[in-house]
């Protein structure tokens, strides 16, 4: 391994370590015990999912409790705007305007963070723990709201900066690696908890072994599908081939089975868990009936999750995969798909292929999101590592490995070039 790659890996690890340190810096004026007890009783709803993605920072109510989610929310909103409004879409594609596009995302992140932090601060005034102790230890509510907003805004901006620094100076996508580090940080606690249950006799050793095997099978299936792609061959006229003898030209179009990534399971879980988080505070019998109907441990919740995942997979794939742009670029380069007319014919063919692959990919995502619960339901034990979390971890790990391999090949190429000179 060359020194440049080693330095990039060390820089990445240093920034991720800084992220984990920030997770233990609390917002001033909060009673951490009350908030921790609150999250312990809300592990199976949107708050539990949010706490997993924040790496446990929400449970400690640290300055990065909101995690990187405001930035991701702002990015998704801008992606939707780019797909809806041609002027924004053009801004995203042009290199000179990309900086302005990213700046808009940063400003949107600030607004989202302020709105969420103020809402959280106001909501904490009604939160009490054992013995009636309040979650807020500052009597002046306005002062606490100001402190909370400033602290959490600073924390989110620090996370955004750390992510950008990892992307620019380290290895891999910084934002993805921060989410990855947050999820992975909970693995030791889950393992120690499982070992404790086995030692105390609460869980059978064979059951624990079955869970371990289930995790390995899930990881293997995710790796197999995530690396799978449909390669559509491309041909070029003899003139184009002769003109590009010394250049590498694309001889196929790769279309992944899972075009939408991890977005559909996250959206589906968040949307379905949000009502239960809000409704569980009500004492109205009708609202309680609705809350019980949407119980995250029930059949209805996971059937709806499966349906929502398929919907969001198609929705996000339509944004992420632009067949018209691919067809236009292919036509400009003098390439064509054998048996398919260039231009609109190519665009329609690519859309048809992408639609068929998205059907398979969406079913795969739905199974990944619901299968752990289905198996655990029959096994009768708690499952600490859900399918969505595994999917995020595996996707980020694969992407980071690809970039490390690319760095290694690049350094070898530079070395061979230097020797040749």
N, C-alpha and C positions, 0 to 999 in steps of 0.2 A: 504494500500500500504506500503510495507516494505521500510526501509531506503535505502537499496542498490539500489532499483529500482528508488526511488525518486532522489537519487544522480545522477544516470545515465541520467535521464530525464533533470535535472538541468544542467548537463554538456553539453548535446546535445543542449539545448536552449542557453547556453552561447556561444558555438562555432558558432551557427547559427547567434547570435547577432553580433559576431565578423565579420562574413561574410558580414552582411548588413552594418556594419561600413566601411569595405573595399570598398564597392560599391560607397562610397561617397568621396574617396580619388583619386583626378585626377592625370593623368600623367603630369609631369612638362612640361610647354611650349606650352600648347594647349589653343585655344579659345573655351571654353565650349559652348558659345552661338551659334557659327557657327555649331558645331557638333550636338547640340540638334536640331537646325532647319533642318539640313540635315536628321536626323533620323525621324523627324516629317513628312517629305515629302517622306519617304521610309518605311512606316508602312506595306505596302501590298506586300513586296518582301522578299528575303532572309535576308536582314538586319533587317526587322521588326521581323521576326521569331527569328533571332539571339539575338536581343535586349530583347525579351520576356524571352528566356532561361537564359540570363545573369542577369535577375532581374533589367533591366534598367541601368545596369552598362555601357553598350556600349554607350548609349545615353549621359551619363555623361563623357565618355571616362576615366573611372577610371582605376586604376592599374589592376583590375580584369575584364577588358572589354572583354577579350577573354573567360572569364568564365572557366568552367571545361571542355569545349569541346575539347581542345587539349588532355587531359587525356583520354576522352572517345574515341576520334579518334584513339589514340595509342592503347587502349584496344581492339577496334574492329579490327584493323589491326593485332594485335597479335592473336586474336581469329581466324581470317582467316588463318594466318600462322600455327596455331596449328592444324587446320582442314586439311591443305594442306600438311604440313611436319610432318612426324611421330616423328622425334626427338624433335621438339618443343611441339607437343602434349603430348609426354611422360614427358617432363619437367614440363608441367602444371599439370599432374596427380600426379606426385611423390611429396610427402610432403617435402623432402629435397631440391628438385630443384625449389619449388614454389617461394622461396625467390629470386632466380636468375631470374625467369620469371617476377616477379613484378619489379625487378630492371631494366630489359630491357624496360618495359613499362614506367618507370620513365625517363630513358634516351631518349626514343622516344618522350615523352611529352616535354622534354626540346628542342629538335630539332624542333618539330612542332611549339612550342610557339615562338621560335626565328624567324623561317621563317615567321610565320603569323604576328608577331609584326613588323618586318622590312618591310614587304609588306604593312601593314597598315600605317606605318610612311611615306613611300615613296608616297603612294596614297593620303595622306593628303595635300601634297604640291600643288595639283591642286584643292583643295576644298576651295571655297570662299563663304562668306555669303553676307548679305545685305550691300550695300555700298562698296563692294569689299574687305571687311575685310577678312584676311587669317585665316585659321584654325590653322596655326603654328605661334607662337609668338617668336620663336628663329630663328634668321637670318641664323645661321650656320646649314645647313641641316644635315650634318654628326653628329654634336653634338646632334641634336634632335633625329636622328635615334638611336644613342647609348643610350640616355636617355629613349626613348620609349621602346627599346628592353629590357633594364635592368629592368625598372619599371614593364613592363607587365610580364616578366619572373618571377620576384619576386612575383607578384600578383598571377600568376597561381600556382607557387610552394606553396605559402601560402594556397591557396584553396585546393590543393592536400593534404597538411599536415592536414588541418582542417578536410577534409573528412576522412582521415585515423584515426585521433584521435576520431572522432565521432563513427566510426565503432568499434574501439578497446575499448573505454572507455564509450561510450554513448549507445543509443538505435537506431537500424536500420542501414541501409547502408548509410554511410556518403556522398558519391558522389550523390546518389539519393536524399537525404534530402537537399543538397545544391541546386540542380535543383528545387526541390519542393519549397524551400523557395524563390527562385528567381521568380518563376511563381506566387506564392501566394502573394508576395509583391505588385504585380500590381492590385490585386483585390480591395483594398480600393479606388484606383484612378478610376477604372472602375465603381464602384458603385457610387462614388460622381459625376462622369461625367454623368451617366445615370440619377441620381436624378436632376442634373442641367438642363439636356435636358427636363425632365418632367416639372420642375418648370417654365422653360422659354417657354413652349408650343411647343418646337421642336419635342417632342415625346409624343404620347398619353399614358395615364396611362395604358390603357388596353394592349397596345403594350409592355410596360415595364413589365407588369404582365405576359404576354405570354412568354417573354424572360426568366423570372424567372422560370416559369413552365417548359420551354424547358430545362433549365439547370438541374433542378431536375430530369426530365425524363432521360436525358442523363447520369447523375451520377448514377441513379438507374439501368439503362441498363448495364452500365460498371461494376458496382459492381456484378450484377447477372452473367454476362459472365465471369468476372475475377475469380469468386469463383467456376465456373463450371469446372468439370473435369470428364474424363472417367476412371473408376476404373476397371482395368483388374484383375480378381481373380487369386490368386496363390495357388497351392497345394504343399504339401511336403510329402515325404514318412514317414511312421510311425517311422522309425529309426531316421530321422532328427528331428521330433517333440519330441521324447523321449530325445534326446541328448540336446535339447534346451528348456527344460521345464522351466528353470529359466531365460530365455532370451526372449526378445521381438523380434519376427521374423515378417518380412513383409508379410502380407496376401493379398496384392493387389498392383498393379502398377498404380499410379495416372498419367494420361496424361491430361494436361490442354487443354482447347479449344483454348486458345491463347498462343501458344508455343513461339512465337517470341517477345512477350512483346510490347513495344512502339517503337522499332527500325524502323519498316517499315514506319509508317507515318512520322517520322522525316526524314528519308532518302529520301522518295518520295517528301516531301515538299521542302527540301533543294536542291535536284537535279533540280526540276522544277523551283524553284525561282531563282536559281543562274544565268541562262541565261538572265532572265528579268532584273536582277540587273546590269549585264554587258552591255546589249544591249541598255538600256534606255539612255545611255550617247551619243549614236551615232545619227547623223543627216541624215544618209543615208536612203532614203525612203524604200528600200527593207528590211533593218535591222529593221526599225521602224514597217514595216508590220509584220515581224516575232514577234517582241516584243508585238504588239497589239494582235496577234494570241494567244500568251502565257500569256495574261493578267491574273493575279491571281484572278480577279473578273469575268472572263469569263467562259463559259461552257467547252471549250476545256481543260483548265487547270485542272478542277476538274474531268473530265473524265479520263485524263491522270493520275491524282493523284490516282484515284481508281484502275486503272490498275497497276501502279507502286507499290502500297501498297500490292496488291495480289502477285506480283512477289517477292518483298522483304520479304514478310511473309513466302513464301515457301523457299526462299534462306536461311534466318536466322534460320528457324525452322530445316532445314537439318543440320545446324551447332550445334544448341543448344541441339537437341535431338539425341543421339547416341544409336540407337536400338541394335547395335552389342555389345556394352559394357554392356548394361542392360541384354541382353541374356546370355552373358558369365558369368557375375556375378551371375545371377540366377542359371545357371547350376552348378557353383562352390558351391553354397549354398545348392544344392540338391533340388531346387524348380522347378516347371514347371507350365505352363498354361494348364488347363484341355482341352484335345482335340487337343493340339498343340505340335508338336515334339520339344524337346529341341534343343538349338544351332541355326542353320541357319533357321529352321522353325519358331522358336520364333522370331528371328530378322526380318524375312519377315512379320510376322503377326503384330508385333509392328509398323513397317514402314507403313504398310497398314492402321492401325488404326490412326496413327499420320497424315498420308496424308489426310484422310477424315476429321479429326478434324481441320487440318490446312486450308482446304477449307472453312469450316464454320468460323474459326477464322479470315481468311484473308478478307472474305466478311464483317464480323463484323467490322474489323479495317477500311476497305474502307468506310463503312457507317459512322462510327464515324468521320473519317477525312473529309467527304464531306457533311454530313447531315446538320450541322449547317449553312453552306453556302447556301444550297438549300432552307432551310426554311426561312433564312433571306432574300434571293433573292426575295421570294414572299411577305415577310412582309415589305420589303423596308426600313429596319433600319440597322445600323451598329451593328455587334455582337462582343462584346469585349472579349468573353471567348470561344476560339475555341475548337473543339473536341479533338485535340491532346493534348492541355494543360490540359483539364479535365482528359484525359486518364492518363497522367503522374501523376497528383495530386492524383487521386483515387488509382492508383497502388502503389504509395509510401506510401500513408496513410494506405492501407490495409496491406502492408508488415510490416510497423512499428507497427501496432496494433497486428499482429501475434506475433512479437518479444516481445512486452510488455506482451501479454498473456503467452508466453512461460516463461518469467522471473517470472511472478506471480505463475505459476504452479510449477516451479522449487523451488521457495522459500517455497511453501506449502509442497512440497515433502521433502525438507531438514528439515523443522520443524517437520513433522510427523516422519521422520527417527530419529531425535534427541530425540523425546518423546519416541519412541519405544526402543531406546537404554537405 
